[in-house]
Amino acid sequence: VSSSFQLVSVEEYEPNENQQRTKKVTMLVTCTLFNGTNTQLLQNAEIVFSVAYP
């Protein structure tokens, strides 16, 4: 099983509910997700999330 994570972009984003600065991150991923009983294969899936930073 092979996984890959490719960073596509990082940009400034809006403050979160605690008024902390955030970055919006976009990635392309190929991996298998596990939850204990099931698996889900992601192939070249675009994921977008934000992270807070000081």
Sequence and secondary structure as in RCSB ss.txt:
>XXXX:A:sequence
VSSSFQLVSVEEYEPNENQQRTKKVTMLVTCTLFNGTNTQLLQNAEIVFSVAYP
>XXXX:A:secstr
   EEEEEEEEEE   TT  EEEEEEEEEEEEEE SS EEEEEEEEEEEEEEE 
